[in-house]
Amino acid sequence: MDDVTSFDEPLAKALDPKTAKLLGSVLDVSTVGDLLRHYPRRYAERGELTDLDSLEVDEHVTVVGEVARTMRKPMRNKGGTWLEVEVVDGRRDRIYLSFFGKASHAVESRLKPGRRGMFAGKVGRFGRSDKPRWQLAHPDFELFDEGEASAEEFATAPVPIYPAGKDLTSWVIRRAVGLILDTLGDLGDPLPAELRARHKLPGLGEALVAIHRPRDFGDVNRARKRLKFDEALLLQAVLLQRRLAASAWPAQPRPRRADGLLGDFDGRLPFELTEGQREVGEEVAADLATAHPMHRLLQGEVGAGKTVVALRAMLQVVDAGGQAVLLAPTEVLAQQHHRSITAMLGDLAAGGMFGGTGVALLTGSMGAAARRSALLDAASGAAGIVVGTHAVLQERVQFADLGLVVVDEQHRFGVEQRDALREKAGGGRPHVLVMTATPIPRTVAMTVFGDLEVSTLTQLPSGRAPITTHVVPAAEKPHYLERTWERVREEIGLGRQAYIVCPRIGDQEGDEGDIESASGEERRPPLAVAEVAPMLADGPLHGLRVETLHGRLAPEEKDAVMRAFTKGEIDVLVATTVIEVGVDVANASVMVIMDADRFGVSQLHQLRGRVGRGGLPGLCLLVSDFPAGTPARDRLEAVAATLDGFELSRVDLEQRREGDVLGVAQSGKRSSLRMLQLLRDEDVIVTAREEAAELLDGDPELLGHPGLRAEIGKMLEDERADYLEKT
């Protein structure tokens, strides 16, 4: 076989067609580079068994260990016997292998006590409910003294365990990688030699050999350091190049006017802007005044006053003759924004003789007459501010002079939707302000939003009351749940209002039946608004005014319910997460979240931000059936322990895949990060960004670094990097 000298070489040329086809179908790899970047998930040491606490039912796993004993057992009701094999790790962990039929006799002679190897299959639980045991039924296996890996090799070197799947074991992947490594020629190195020397990084070929065939864990660590740096540098270089390109795009400057709407608005504000709001406002104002489009991320805690900052930016653009659009993820939030902006502007929202500007609402399910009026106002320029959902992105929606796009809760919009709005600005690009109340750790902001400037609001406006959060263990202590409803009645007795949040709507969603949890236990379906509301109205909250709000209601019904709740005509609002962001009812002081374990950490933090907004102390009660000590319960305890959104964002993101963090999961594409971990590799990302900035400073097109330029080109050609093009 000829030497492999290109990452782009098809696997079908480098391996036998059958193996190449199997790898392609299971791992979605087609080239030598794809396979070499399918890195081991972990490495086994001598006598080590997979950490059984980390296993999940029905997961395909590879475990390493030693056969302790084999037992022939009779088949119940069928006659004959089956073979059970106990595999141990030399300490205390053990897993059981089960073989039935003729296969059990074929393997019995090989699986003698003392034999060591790797065993792969789908893991399950069996046995007594109080002491269930882990089991692999009919696993594939490779014994170290009869396969490729010798006992001596296993004793002295880490054994790579690869992410595998059904019909494809870790050792098949290891053999295929080994064949590639045996014929690996000079692949070149995209990193400049002086950069590698400065950071003591091995060459690319050396790193690939070390990651797949390490002599010891020192090899593994050195290889990981290099491969992580590669991913970080490529990503940061792409984002910085995009920032440079964006800075060259034309945009209409929208400088601040001393005698415009913004000045009138500021003069009427019934409260003082916080220092943070003023500082961020100055940053945004300066961006809007330039001839290149602003690309800024505004993040801040729930209730930090981002909407006021955004409205002041919109008024600056209107003063300069342009229009602004505010995109909201739901109709409820769009309606809420429209109401709050109109209320804050007062007669300035009337336009015409008052010298103000029209504020139009545009959603997908508006009535025909209202929609025609809003479309005309947007197209004619009568509406300086347009508030809407993704319906604003439709082709027939036109603007007279779109100058600013404000996107609320940006992560809820697909990349294609965000990209479509840019095309509505005519000759130039609109300025873009992205708002999120989900705090973002520094490295994630540098990576996901690496082509955006970042502003952060941490100071809450005066008048915001603290929120107390408690976990209600409904299954362990039913009387705690009874007390929950008593507390709701007490708050309402003081003239206040309450939210009850449920994971689903119910009714027409169908009978979901029992849901199996990760532990293999059956769980009931999640609680639904349609079930909880009547149960409360007829039971513990009898006599109170209970209404429901969810996404299946017609827009006018949703709006009517929210208006009634805002006016205090409803005591208890039983809702789904449509009230998660933007809904602002000052009199609401208590929130009960049912099946709270079914929500994410950041989502829970967002939800509880709906109470304590009017000077009244807020109370959030997280109801769950999960017992103490379980991961789900631990997440809830973390939420209850702090109001620091940045701390909670790390808890949240630690539990998510890198693809989710990067945003590619929403488009169904795989993350291009294989080794880099955004939360744990901050030092790598910071260093890579500094190096990328230095490289691009003197050579924006990287003409002097053709290897690195070529790697970036491949990354941008890859459909998995679409999110970079449209972020």
C-alpha positions in Angstrom: 0.0 0.0 0.0 1.3 3.5 -0.9 2.1 6.0 1.8 -0.9 8.1 2.9 0.1 11.8 2.3 -3.2 13.5 2.3 -6.0 13.9 4.8 -8.4 14.1 1.9 -7.6 10.6 0.6 -10.7 8.5 0.6 -10.8 5.7 3.1 -11.8 3.3 0.3 -8.3 3.8 -1.1 -6.5 3.4 2.2 -8.5 0.5 3.6 -10.4 -2.5 2.3 -13.8 -1.5 0.9 -15.8 -3.5 3.5 -14.1 -1.8 6.4 -14.3 1.6 4.8 -18.0 1.2 4.1 -18.7 0.1 7.7 -16.8 3.1 9.2 -18.6 5.4 6.9 -22.1 4.1 7.8 -21.5 4.0 11.5 -19.1 6.9 12.1 -19.9 9.1 9.1 -16.3 9.3 8.1 -15.1 9.1 4.5 -11.5 10.3 4.4 -8.3 9.6 6.1 -8.5 12.9 8.0 -12.0 12.0 9.2 -10.8 8.7 10.7 -7.6 10.1 12.2 -9.7 12.8 13.9 -12.0 10.2 15.4 -10.1 10.3 18.7 -10.3 7.7 21.5 -12.9 8.5 24.1 -10.7 7.3 26.9 -7.8 5.0 27.6 -7.9 1.8 29.6 -5.2 0.9 32.1 -4.3 -2.7 33.1 -7.1 -4.3 35.0 -9.4 -1.3 34.6 -13.2 -1.7 34.1 -15.3 1.2 32.8 -16.6 3.4 35.6 -20.0 1.7 36.1 -21.5 4.8 37.6 -21.1 6.5 34.2 -23.1 3.9 32.3 -26.6 4.4 30.9 -29.1 1.8 30.0 -29.0 0.9 26.2 -25.7 2.7 25.7 -23.1 1.0 23.5 -20.1 0.6 25.7 -16.7 -1.0 25.6 -15.4 -2.3 29.0 -12.0 -3.7 29.9 -11.4 -6.2 32.5 -10.6 -9.8 33.6 -12.8 -12.9 33.6 -13.4 -13.9 37.2 -15.7 -16.8 36.7 -18.1 -18.5 34.3 -21.4 -20.1 35.3 -23.7 -22.4 33.4 -27.4 -21.7 34.4 -30.6 -23.4 33.4 -33.0 -21.7 31.0 -36.4 -21.1 32.7 -39.3 -22.8 30.9 -37.2 -23.6 27.8 -34.8 -26.3 28.8 -31.1 -26.1 28.1 -28.6 -23.7 29.7 -27.0 -20.3 29.2 -23.6 -18.9 30.1 -23.0 -16.1 32.5 -19.5 -14.6 32.7 -18.4 -12.3 35.5 -15.9 -9.7 34.5 -14.0 -7.7 37.2 -11.5 -4.8 37.4 -9.4 -6.1 40.2 -11.0 -3.8 42.7 -14.8 -3.9 43.3 -16.5 -3.1 40.0 -18.0 -5.9 38.0 -20.2 -6.5 35.0 -21.9 -9.7 33.7 -21.9 -11.1 30.2 -24.7 -13.3 29.0 -24.5 -15.8 26.1 -27.4 -18.0 24.9 -27.8 -20.9 22.5 -24.9 -22.3 20.5 -22.9 -19.1 20.9 -22.6 -19.8 24.6 -20.7 -23.1 24.0 -18.5 -21.5 21.3 -17.2 -18.8 23.7 -17.0 -20.8 26.9 -13.7 -22.4 26.0 -12.2 -18.9 25.3 -13.6 -17.0 28.3 -11.6 -18.8 31.1 -11.0 -17.2 34.4 -7.9 -15.0 34.3 -8.3 -14.0 30.6 -8.3 -10.3 30.0 -9.8 -8.3 27.2 -12.3 -5.8 25.9 -16.0 -6.5 25.8 -18.4 -4.4 23.7 -22.2 -4.3 23.6 -25.4 -2.6 24.7 -25.5 -2.3 28.4 -28.6 -3.2 30.4 -29.7 -3.8 34.0 -31.1 -7.0 35.5 -31.7 -8.8 38.8 -33.2 -7.6 42.0 -34.7 -4.1 42.0 -32.7 -3.1 45.1 -29.4 -4.5 43.8 -29.6 -4.5 40.0 -26.5 -5.6 38.1 -25.0 -4.3 34.9 -25.1 -6.7 32.0 -23.9 -7.1 28.4 -26.0 -9.6 26.4 -24.0 -11.4 23.6 -21.2 -8.8 23.6 -18.4 -8.8 21.0 -15.0 -9.2 22.7 -11.3 -9.4 22.0 -8.9 -11.1 24.4 -5.6 -9.4 24.7 -3.5 -12.6 24.4 -5.1 -13.7 21.2 -5.8 -10.5 19.4 -3.7 -7.7 18.0 -2.8 -6.3 21.5 -0.5 -8.6 23.4 -0.6 -9.0 27.1 2.7 -7.2 27.4 1.4 -4.3 25.3 -1.7 -4.1 27.5 0.5 -4.1 30.6 2.7 -1.3 29.5 0.6 1.1 27.3 -2.8 2.7 27.6 -5.4 1.0 25.4 -7.5 3.4 23.3 -11.2 3.0 23.7 -13.0 4.6 20.7 -16.6 6.0 20.5 -18.2 3.1 18.6 -21.7 1.8 17.8 -23.7 -1.2 16.9 -21.8 -3.6 14.5 -18.6 -1.6 15.0 -16.4 -2.3 17.9 -13.6 -0.2 19.4 -10.9 -2.7 18.3 -12.1 -2.7 14.7 -11.6 1.1 14.7 -8.2 0.7 16.4 -7.1 -1.7 13.7 -8.3 0.6 10.9 -6.5 3.5 12.4 -3.4 1.4 12.8 -3.4 0.5 9.1 -3.5 4.2 8.3 -0.7 5.0 10.8 1.5 2.3 9.4 1.4 4.0 6.0 1.3 7.6 7.1 3.7 9.8 5.1 4.5 13.4 5.5 1.2 15.3 5.8 2.8 18.6 6.3 2.0 20.8 9.3 -0.4 23.8 9.2 1.1 25.5 12.3 4.2 27.7 11.8 7.3 26.1 13.2 8.0 29.1 15.5 4.5 29.0 16.9 5.0 25.2 17.7 8.3 25.9 19.3 6.9 28.8 21.4 4.2 26.6 22.9 6.2 23.4 23.0 3.8 21.6 20.7 4.7 18.4 18.9 4.3 18.1 15.1 0.9 17.1 13.7 2.0 13.7 12.6 3.7 13.0 15.9 0.5 14.1 17.7 -1.7 11.8 15.7 0.5 8.8 16.3 0.6 9.6 20.0 -3.1 10.1 20.4 -3.9 6.7 18.7 -0.8 4.7 19.8 0.4 6.2 23.1 3.3 4.6 24.9 2.2 6.2 28.1 -0.2 8.9 29.3 2.5 11.5 28.8 2.1 10.8 25.1 -1.7 11.3 25.4 -1.3 14.6 27.2 1.2 16.0 24.7 -1.0 15.0 21.8 -4.1 16.4 23.3 -2.4 19.7 23.9 -1.5 20.0 20.3 -4.8 18.8 18.8 -6.8 21.1 21.1 -4.7 24.0 20.1 -5.3 23.2 16.4 -9.0 23.3 16.9 -8.9 26.5 19.0 -6.6 28.3 16.6 -8.6 27.4 13.5 -11.9 28.5 15.1 -10.5 31.7 16.4 -8.8 32.6 13.1 -12.1 32.0 11.2 -14.1 34.2 13.7 -11.4 37.0 13.6 -11.4 36.9 9.8 -15.1 37.3 9.8 -14.9 40.2 12.2 -12.3 41.9 9.9 -14.6 41.2 6.9 -17.7 42.6 8.8 -15.8 45.7 9.7 -15.3 46.4 6.0 -19.0 46.1 5.1 -20.8 49.3 4.5 -23.5 50.6 6.8 -25.4 53.8 7.2 -24.1 55.8 10.2 -26.8 56.6 12.7 -25.2 59.2 15.0 -27.0 60.4 18.1 -29.0 63.7 17.9 -29.1 66.0 20.8 -32.7 67.2 20.0 -34.4 64.0 19.0 -36.7 61.3 20.4 -33.9 59.8 22.5 -33.4 63.0 24.4 -37.2 63.3 25.0 -37.4 59.7 26.1 -34.5 60.1 28.5 -36.0 63.2 30.0 -39.3 61.3 30.8 -37.7 58.2 32.3 -39.3 57.7 35.8 -36.1 56.1 37.0 -32.3 56.5 36.9 -30.4 54.4 34.5 -27.9 52.2 36.2 -24.2 52.9 35.6 -24.0 49.7 33.5 -26.9 50.8 31.3 -25.2 54.1 30.7 -21.9 52.6 29.9 -23.3 50.0 27.5 -25.5 52.7 26.0 -22.4 54.7 25.2 -20.8 51.7 23.6 -23.8 51.0 21.4 -24.2 54.7 20.5 -20.6 54.8 19.3 -21.1 51.7 17.2 -24.2 53.0 15.6 -22.4 56.2 14.5 -19.8 54.4 12.4 -20.0 53.6 8.7 -19.6 49.9 9.4 -22.3 47.6 10.9 -22.4 47.1 14.6 -22.2 43.5 15.7 -22.7 43.5 19.5 -23.9 41.0 22.0 -25.7 42.4 25.0 -25.9 39.9 27.8 -27.2 40.5 31.3 -29.0 39.0 34.2 -32.7 38.5 34.2 -34.2 42.0 34.9 -30.9 43.9 34.3 -32.6 46.3 32.0 -31.5 45.2 28.6 -34.8 46.3 26.9 -34.2 49.9 27.9 -30.7 49.8 26.4 -32.2 48.3 23.2 -35.0 50.9 23.0 -32.6 53.8 23.5 -30.5 52.3 20.6 -33.7 52.0 18.4 -34.6 55.6 19.1 -31.1 56.8 18.1 -31.6 55.1 14.8 -35.1 56.5 14.3 -33.7 60.0 15.1 -31.2 59.4 12.3 -33.9 58.7 9.8 -33.8 54.9 9.9 -36.0 52.1 11.2 -35.4 49.4 13.9 -36.9 46.0 14.2 -37.0 43.9 17.4 -37.3 40.2 16.9 -38.8 38.1 19.7 -38.8 34.3 19.9 -42.6 33.9 20.7 -45.8 35.8 20.0 -46.4 36.2 23.7 -43.0 37.9 24.1 -43.5 40.0 20.9 -46.8 41.3 22.2 -45.3 41.9 25.6 -42.4 43.9 24.0 -44.9 45.9 21.9 -46.9 46.8 25.0 -43.9 47.7 27.1 -42.3 49.8 24.4 -45.5 51.6 23.7 -46.0 52.2 27.4 -42.5 53.5 27.9 -42.7 55.8 24.9 -46.1 57.2 25.9 -47.3 59.8 23.4 -43.9 59.5 21.6 -45.2 56.2 20.2 -48.1 58.0 18.5 -46.0 59.7 15.8 -47.4 62.5 13.7 -48.1 65.7 15.5 -46.3 64.5 18.6 -43.0 64.2 16.8 -42.7 60.6 17.8 -42.6 57.4 15.8 -45.1 54.6 15.1 -44.5 51.2 16.8 -45.9 48.3 14.7 -46.5 44.7 15.8 -46.1 42.0 13.2 -46.7 38.3 14.0 -47.5 35.3 11.9 -51.1 34.8 13.0 -52.4 38.4 13.0 -55.7 39.2 11.4 -55.5 40.2 7.7 -56.4 43.8 8.2 -54.0 44.3 11.1 -51.3 42.6 9.2 -51.8 44.7 6.1 -51.6 47.9 8.2 -48.4 46.8 9.9 -46.8 45.8 6.6 -47.7 49.2 5.1 -46.3 51.0 8.1 -43.0 49.1 7.9 -42.7 49.6 4.1 -43.6 53.3 4.2 -41.5 54.2 7.2 -44.5 55.3 9.3 -43.4 52.7 11.8 -39.9 53.6 13.1 -40.0 50.6 15.3 -41.3 47.2 14.3 -41.7 44.4 16.9 -42.3 40.9 15.6 -41.5 37.2 15.5 -39.8 35.3 12.7 -42.8 36.4 10.5 -40.8 39.6 10.0 -38.3 37.5 8.0 -40.8 36.6 5.2 -39.9 38.0 1.8 -43.0 40.2 1.5 -42.1 42.2 4.6 -40.2 45.3 3.4 -38.7 48.3 5.2 -38.3 51.8 4.1 -34.8 52.1 5.6 -33.8 49.3 8.1 -31.0 50.5 10.2 -31.0 48.3 13.3 -31.9 44.7 14.1 -32.3 43.8 17.8 -32.6 40.1 18.3 -34.0 39.0 21.8 -32.9 35.7 23.1 -30.8 35.0 20.0 -30.3 31.3 20.6 -33.9 30.7 19.8 -33.6 31.7 16.2 -32.1 29.4 13.6 -29.0 30.7 11.8 -30.9 30.9 8.5 -33.5 33.1 10.0 -30.9 35.6 11.4 -29.2 35.6 8.0 -32.4 36.4 6.1 -33.0 39.6 8.0 -29.7 41.1 6.9 -30.9 41.1 3.3 -33.7 43.6 4.1 -31.4 46.5 4.7 -31.0 47.5 1.0 -27.6 48.8 0.0 -25.8 48.3 3.3 -25.9 46.0 6.3 -28.0 46.8 9.3 -26.5 47.3 12.7 -27.2 44.2 14.8 -27.7 44.0 18.6 -28.1 40.6 20.0 -29.6 40.3 23.5 -29.6 37.3 25.8 -30.5 36.9 29.5 -28.6 33.6 29.5 -25.2 34.6 30.9 -22.4 33.2 28.7 -19.0 32.1 30.1 -16.1 34.0 28.7 -14.7 31.2 26.5 -18.1 30.4 25.0 -18.6 34.1 24.2 -15.2 34.1 22.6 -16.1 31.1 20.5 -19.8 31.1 19.7 -19.9 34.9 19.5 -16.3 35.4 18.5 -17.1 37.9 15.7 -19.3 40.0 18.1 -18.3 42.7 20.5 -19.6 41.7 24.0 -21.3 44.0 26.5 -22.4 42.8 29.9 -25.0 44.2 32.3 -24.5 42.8 35.8 -26.1 45.5 37.9 -29.8 45.1 38.6 -32.0 48.3 38.6 -33.0 49.6 42.0 -36.3 48.2 43.2 -35.6 44.7 42.2 -36.3 42.4 45.2 -34.4 39.2 46.0 -35.8 35.9 44.9 -35.8 33.0 47.3 -35.7 29.5 45.7 -36.5 26.2 47.4 -36.7 22.6 46.1 -40.0 20.8 46.9 -39.3 17.0 47.1 -42.9 16.0 46.4 -42.4 12.2 46.4 -40.3 12.1 49.6 -42.3 14.7 51.5 -45.9 15.1 50.1 -46.7 17.5 52.9 -44.1 19.9 51.4 -46.3 20.0 48.2 -49.3 20.7 50.4 -47.4 23.6 52.0 -46.6 24.9 48.5 -50.2 25.5 47.7 -50.7 27.1 51.1 -47.9 29.5 50.3 -49.5 30.4 47.0 -52.8 31.1 48.8 -51.0 33.3 51.3 -49.3 35.4 48.6 -52.6 35.9 46.8 -54.3 36.7 50.1 -51.8 39.7 50.3 -53.1 40.9 46.9 -50.3 39.3 44.8 -50.3 36.8 41.9 -48.7 33.5 41.0 -47.3 31.5 38.1 -47.6 27.7 37.9 -45.3 26.4 35.2 -45.7 22.9 33.6 -43.5 21.1 31.0 -46.3 20.5 28.5 -49.7 21.6 27.4 -51.6 18.3 27.4 -55.0 17.4 25.9 -54.3 16.8 22.2 -50.7 15.9 22.6 -51.8 12.3 23.0 -51.2 9.6 25.6 -47.4 9.4 26.0 -47.6 6.4 28.2 -44.9 5.6 30.7 -41.5 7.2 30.0 -38.4 5.3 30.8 -35.7 7.3 32.6 -32.0 6.9 32.1 -31.9 4.5 35.1 -34.3 2.2 33.4 -37.1 3.1 35.7 -40.5 4.0 34.3 -41.6 7.6 34.7 -45.0 9.1 34.3 -45.6 11.5 31.6 -44.6 15.1 32.4 -47.3 17.2 34.0 -49.5 19.3 31.7 -51.2 22.6 31.9 -54.5 21.0 30.9 -54.3 18.6 33.9 -52.8 20.8 36.5 -55.1 23.8 36.1 -58.4 22.0 36.8 -56.8 20.0 39.6 -55.7 23.2 41.3 -58.9 25.1 40.6 -61.0 22.2 42.1 -58.6 21.4 44.9 -56.0 23.4 46.9 -56.6 26.7 45.0 -60.4 26.4 44.9 -62.0 29.8 44.9 -59.1 31.6 43.2 -59.2 32.9 39.7 -57.1 30.4 37.7 -56.4 30.7 34.0 -54.1 29.0 31.5 -51.6 30.2 28.9 -49.7 28.2 26.4 -48.6 28.1 22.8 -51.6 26.4 21.3 -54.0 29.3 22.2 -54.8 31.7 19.4 -52.8 35.0 19.5 -55.7 37.1 20.5 -56.5 34.6 23.4 -52.8 34.7 24.6 -52.9 38.5 24.5 -56.2 38.7 26.3 -54.9 36.4 29.1 -51.7 38.3 29.5 -53.6 41.6 29.6 -55.9 40.2 32.2 -53.0 38.9 34.3 -51.2 42.2 34.0 -54.3 44.0 35.2 -54.7 41.7 38.2 -57.8 40.1 37.0 -56.2 36.6 37.3 -54.8 35.2 40.5 -53.0 32.2 39.2 -51.6 31.7 35.7 -50.9 28.1 34.8 -48.6 28.2 31.8 -45.9 26.5 29.8 -42.6 28.2 29.2 -44.2 30.8 27.0 -43.7 33.1 30.0 -40.0 32.3 30.2 -38.6 35.5 28.9 -39.8 39.1 28.7 -43.1 38.7 30.5 -43.1 41.5 33.1 -45.9 41.6 35.7 -44.8 43.5 38.8 -47.4 42.1 41.1 -46.4 38.4 40.5 -44.5 37.3 43.6 -44.5 33.5 43.5 -43.7 30.9 40.9 -44.2 27.1 41.3 -42.4 25.0 38.6 -43.9 21.5 38.3 -41.6 18.6 37.3 -38.8 21.1 37.5 -36.2 18.4 36.8 -37.5 18.4 33.2 -36.2 21.9 32.6 -32.6 23.0 32.0 -30.6 25.0 34.5 -30.6 28.2 32.5 -34.3 27.8 31.7 -35.2 27.5 35.4 -33.1 30.7 36.1 -35.0 32.5 33.3 -38.4 31.3 34.5 -37.9 32.5 38.1 -36.8 35.9 36.8 -40.5 36.5 36.1 -41.1 37.1 39.9 -39.7 39.8 42.2 -39.9 42.4 39.5 -42.0 45.1 41.2 -40.3 45.5 44.6 -42.0 42.5 46.1 -39.8 39.7 47.4 -39.9 36.8 45.0 -40.5 33.1 45.8 -39.7 30.2 43.4 -40.6 26.6 44.3 -39.1 23.8 42.3 -41.2 20.7 42.5 -39.6 17.4 41.7 -40.1 13.6 42.4 -36.3 12.9 42.1 -34.7 11.9 45.4 -31.7 13.7 46.9 -28.3 12.7 45.5 -29.5 12.1 41.9 -28.0 14.3 39.1 -31.5 15.8 38.4 -31.9 16.8 42.0 -28.4 18.2 42.2 -29.2 20.5 39.3 -32.2 21.8 41.1 -30.2 22.3 44.3 -27.7 24.3 42.3 -30.4 26.6 41.0 -31.8 27.0 44.5 -28.3 27.8 45.9 -27.5 30.9 43.8 -29.0 33.8 41.8 -25.7 34.2 39.9 -26.6 33.4 36.3 -23.0 33.2 35.2 -22.3 30.5 37.8 -25.4 28.6 36.7 -24.5 28.9 33.1 -21.4 26.9 33.7 -23.4 24.2 35.5 -25.8 24.2 32.6 -23.1 24.0 29.9 -21.1 21.4 31.7 -24.0 19.0 31.0 -24.3 19.8 27.3 -22.4 18.6 24.3 -20.0 21.0 22.6 -22.3 20.9 19.5 -25.1 22.3 21.6 -22.9 25.0 23.0 -21.7 26.0 19.5 -25.2 26.1 18.1 -24.7 23.5 15.4 -27.1 21.1 17.2 -30.0 23.3 16.1 -29.2 22.7 12.5 -28.7 19.0 12.8 -25.0 19.2 12.0 -22.1 17.8 13.9 -19.7 19.9 15.9 -16.3 20.4 14.3 -14.7 20.3 17.7 -13.5 16.8 18.6 -11.0 17.5 21.3 -11.5 21.1 22.6 -13.8 21.6 25.6 -15.0 25.2 25.7 -15.5 25.4 29.5 -12.4 23.5 30.6 -9.9 24.7 28.0 -10.1 28.5 28.6 -6.3 28.9 28.7 -6.0 27.2 25.3 -8.7 29.3 23.7 -7.3 32.6 25.1 -3.8 31.7 23.9 -5.1 30.6 20.5 -7.1 33.8 20.1 -4.0 35.9 20.8 -1.9 33.9 18.3 -4.6 34.1 15.7 -4.9 37.9 16.1 -1.1 38.2 15.7 -1.0 36.1 12.6 -3.9 38.0 11.0 -2.6 41.4 12.0 0.2 41.3 9.5 -1.4 38.9 7.1 -5.2 39.0 7.0 -5.5 36.4 4.2 -2.7 34.2 5.7 -0.9 34.2 2.3 2.3 33.6 4.2 0.9 30.5 5.9 -0.5 28.4 3.2 -1.0 25.3 5.3 -3.1 27.1 7.9 -5.0 29.0 5.1 -5.8 25.6 3.5 -7.1 24.1 6.8 -9.4 27.2 7.3 -10.6 26.8 3.7 -11.6 23.2 4.4 -13.4 24.2 7.6 -15.4 26.9 5.7 -16.2 24.5 2.9 -17.5 21.9 5.4 -21.3 22.2 5.7 -20.8 21.7 9.4 -19.4 25.2 9.6 -22.5 26.9 8.2 -23.2 28.4 11.6 -19.9 30.4 11.3 -21.2 31.9 8.0 -24.5 33.0 9.5 -23.9 33.7 13.1 
